[in-house]
Amino acid sequence: MASCGRRGGVPARDDEQRREERAEQQAPAPQGPVLPPPPPVDYGVFMQGLERADVWWSSLLRTRFEDGAVDVAWDAFVRLFRAKFVPEHIQDKMEQEFLSLTQGSMTVLEYEARFSELSKYAPHIVEDERRKTKKFVMGLKPSLRTRLVAFDHRTLDEALSAACR
C-alpha cells in the first residue's frame, strides 16, 4: 500500500509541481462570442490567382533554370514564390513577430504551432537546429524555460517533448 501523498514513489511535492505545470499548459476556455466562418473565396478570383502563379512558374522555369528543368529544391521554390507573391514589408513584419514570439497565454502546443508557422520567415535562425531550439525554449513561460534551460536539448522535438511532460 502506498503512503499518503505519494504516487508511484514520487514525493507529493514533485507531484504537486507537475500538476501546476500541466495546468499552465492547458488551453483556457474560449471567451466571448463564437465568430462566424470567414466568407467563401470567390472561385473565379481563386482560379485567376492560380493561373497567375502557374504562368509565373512556367516562365521562371523557362528563363531561370536550364532546359526547363523541374528539379528545383523546395526551399528555392518557396523563396522565389514568396519574393513574387508576398510583399517584402509583410515578410519583415512576420519575421519581427517570430523574433518577439513568446508563449504568453498559449499552451505549449499552441506556442509550438505558431512558432513553426512564423519560423519560415526567419530562415537564418531556423536553418541551424540548435539556434531554432534555443529560440523556442527562450520563448516559453519562465517556469518551463527554467526547467528546460538546464538541459541541452539538441532538437526542437526534444525540447517540445520535455516542455509537454
N, C-alpha and C positions, 0 to 999 in steps of 0.2 A: 504494500500500500504506500502511495506517495505521500510525502509530508505536505501539510497545508501551505499553500503559496508557491508550490513548486510543480512544474510540469515537465516530465521527461528529463529531470536532472538540471533544469535551467533555473537559476535563482530568480525569485519573484521580482527583484529589481530589474534584471535584464528583460524579463517577460513584459514588465510594465513599459520599459523603454521601447521595446519592439511594437507594442500596441500604439504608443504615441506616434512612432514613425509611420506606421501603417495608416493611422488617422490622417496624418499630413498628406499622404499620397492619394487618399480617396478624393474623388471629384465632388465638389459641392453640388447640391441640388440646384437645378436651373431656377432662376428667379425671373419674375416678370412675365409678360405675355409671350405666347409662342408665336414666332414670326411666320408669316406665310411663305410658301416656297417662292424662289425667285421666278420672275416671268419667263416663259419659254423663249428659247432663242429662235428667231425667225430663220426658217430653213434656207431661204434664198440668201440671206446675209451670210449664214454659215457656209453655204456652198461657194459663195463668192470668195470668202476668206480662204477656203480650202483650195480653190482654183488658183488664187493669187500665190499661195505658198507653193503649189505644185509648179507653176510657171517659174517662180524664183528658183526652186531647187533644180529643175531641169536646166535652166540657164546656167546656174552655178556649176553643175556637173560638166556641161559642155565647155565652159570658159576657164574654170579654175582647176579642174582635175584632168589628168591625162586620159585621153581616149574615152571620155565619158564614164570613167570607172565609177562604180557604185560602192567600191570598197573603201568607205570613209569611216574613220573611227567615230564612235558615238559622241565622245566629248568634243571632237572637231565639229560635228554636225550641230550639236547643241550650242556651241559658241557662235557659230555662223548664224544659226536661227535666231538666237537672242539679239545679236547685233542688228539683224534686219527687222525683227518684229517687236522687240521690247525696247522702248526708248531708254537711252542711257541714264536719264535722271531717275527713272523707275528702278533700274538696276542698282544705281547708287543708293537710293532710298532703302531698297530691300537689303543691301549689304550692311547699311548702318543699323537696320533693325536686327539683323543677325548678330552684329558685333555687340549690341547692347542687350541682347536677349537674356532674360533670367527666368527662372521657374515661376516666381511670383505666386499667384493663386492657382496655377495649373497643377495637375497631378504630374508625376514623373513621366508617365506615358504620353500625356498631352504635351509636356515640355519637349520630350524627345521627338514627337511628330513635328512640332513647329520648328525645332532645331534642324531636323532633316530637311524640311521644306525650304527653309531660308538658307541653309548651308550651300546650296547651289549658286548663290550669289557671292560667295566668298571662297572660290576655289583655291586661292593662295593659302588659306588656312586649312581647309579640309583635305587637301591632297596629301598632307602629312598626318597619318593616323594618330600619332601621339599629340600633335597640336590640336587636332579635332577633339580628341578625348579630353584634353586639358580644358579646352573652351567649354565643353559640355559640363564637366564637373564643376568648374568655377561659376557656372550659371545656376547651379542647384541652390535650394534653400540652405542657409547656413548650417542647420543641424545635419543635413545629409552631406553637404560639402565637407564638413569637418571629419565625418566618418570616412568618406571616400578618399580624401586627400592623403591620408596616412598610407594608403596602398598605391602602388604604382601601376594603375590599370593601363595596359598597352593598347587596348581597343575600346571603341565605343560600346560594343556589345558587353564586354566585361564590366565596364562602369555602369551601364544600364542595368545589368543583372544585379550588381551589388546594390544599386540605389533602390531597386524594387524589393529587396529582401527585407 
